[in-house]
Amino acid sequence: MTTTIHIPSDLLKRVDQRAKALGASRNRIIRDAIEASLGANGAWPAELVSMLTVPLDPRIADELESSLETVRSRRRDRRRAPKL
């Protein structure tokens, strides 16, 4: 798919320098930079996905829930001044 973007001339010069140094096209350098910025195909890192598939140890889950309850109880209502 073709698209048009506006790149400042100083940045485009750096892209061209990098492309020349790597023996790659300007298009390849820009696509690689975009992919690196967004992550591989917009996918989550494999390490994160594997962590999410493992259930928490019940003790850790209880500790996490307790921490969240503490955070929730200490939240302030933005409409009222905090109690000092």
C-alpha positions as CSV (number, residue, x, y, z in Angstrom):
1,M,0.0,0.0,0.0
2,T,1.3,3.4,-0.9
3,T,1.0,6.4,1.3
4,T,2.5,9.9,1.5
5,I,4.1,11.3,4.6
6,H,6.0,14.5,5.3
7,I,9.5,14.1,6.8
8,P,11.6,17.1,7.7
9,S,14.6,17.5,5.5
10,D,17.1,17.1,8.3
11,L,15.5,13.8,9.3
12,L,15.3,12.6,5.7
13,K,19.0,13.3,5.3
14,R,19.7,11.1,8.3
15,V,17.5,8.4,6.9
16,D,19.4,8.5,3.6
17,Q,22.7,8.4,5.4
18,R,21.6,5.3,7.4
19,A,20.3,3.7,4.2
20,K,23.5,4.3,2.4
21,A,25.6,3.0,5.3
22,L,23.5,-0.2,5.5
23,G,23.1,-0.7,1.8
24,A,19.4,-0.5,2.1
25,S,16.7,1.5,0.5
26,R,15.1,4.6,2.1
27,N,11.8,2.7,2.1
28,R,13.3,-0.3,4.0
29,I,14.8,2.0,6.7
30,I,11.5,3.8,7.2
31,R,9.5,0.6,7.3
32,D,12.0,-1.0,9.8
33,A,11.8,2.1,12.0
34,I,8.0,2.0,12.0
35,E,7.9,-1.8,12.8
36,A,10.4,-1.3,15.6
37,S,8.3,1.5,17.1
38,L,5.1,-0.5,16.9
39,G,6.5,-3.9,17.8
40,A,6.5,-7.0,15.7
41,N,3.2,-6.9,13.8
42,G,1.6,-5.1,16.8
43,A,1.9,-8.4,18.7
44,W,2.7,-8.5,22.4
45,P,6.1,-9.8,23.3
46,A,6.2,-13.6,23.7
47,E,7.5,-13.3,27.3
48,L,4.5,-11.2,28.3
49,V,2.1,-13.6,26.7
50,S,3.7,-16.6,28.5
51,M,3.5,-14.8,31.8
52,L,-0.2,-14.1,31.3
53,T,-0.9,-17.8,30.7
54,V,0.5,-18.9,34.1
55,P,-1.9,-18.6,37.0
56,L,-0.7,-16.6,40.0
57,D,0.3,-18.5,43.1
58,P,-2.7,-18.1,45.5
59,R,-0.5,-16.4,48.1
60,I,0.7,-13.9,45.6
61,A,-2.8,-13.3,44.3
62,D,-4.0,-12.6,47.9
63,E,-1.1,-10.2,48.4
64,L,-1.8,-8.4,45.2
65,E,-5.5,-8.1,46.0
66,S,-4.6,-6.7,49.4
67,S,-2.3,-4.1,47.8
68,L,-5.0,-3.1,45.4
69,E,-7.5,-2.7,48.2
70,T,-5.0,-0.4,50.1
71,V,-4.5,1.7,46.9
72,R,-8.3,2.0,46.4
73,S,-8.9,3.0,50.0
74,R,-6.3,5.8,49.8
75,R,-7.6,7.3,46.6
76,R,-8.8,10.9,46.9
77,D,-11.9,12.4,45.5
78,R,-10.7,15.3,43.3
79,R,-13.6,17.4,44.3
80,R,-12.7,17.4,48.0
81,A,-9.5,18.6,49.7
82,P,-7.5,15.7,51.2
83,K,-7.6,15.1,54.9
84,L,-4.3,16.1,56.5
